[in-house]
């Protein structure tokens, strides 16, 4: 995730002007992993009532 954040910062600051295919693929893979993690978590209301 740190590499992805560094890459985002370089793009945002204009130091990288061409998309790197490998980094775009890594970003897409990370998005899918985050979506999968969020799908397995209980909503906040359910988690709070379980305590």
N, C-alpha and C positions, 0 to 999 in steps of 0.2 A: 504494500500500500504506500510505503514511503516513496518508492520509485514513481508510482503513478502521481502522487502529489507533487513531487519535484517536476515531473514532466508537465503537469498542468500549470504550475507556476511559470515555467519557461515559456510555454505557449501564451499564457496570459500577459506576460511581460514583453512579448514580441521577440524573444530571443530564438524561438523556433517558429518558422513560418510554413514549413511543409510537414504534413502529418506523416508520422512514422507508422507504417502498417502494423508492425509488431506491437507497438504501444497501443494502437487503437484496438487490436485484438485483445491485449491484456486488460484494457479498460472494459471492454465488453464482457470478458470473462469475470472480472471483478463485480460488475453490475449483476450478472446472473447469480453469483455466489451470495451477494448481499440480499437479493430478492428471495433466494432460497432460505437464507437464515431468517429473514423477516416473516416468511410464510410459516415457519415452524414455531414461531414465538406466539404466546398467548397475548391477546390484546391487553392493554394496561388495566382496564376495568376488571377483567377476569383475574389477572395476576394479583391485583390489590385485594380482591375479595378472598383469594386463596390464603392470604396471610393471616 
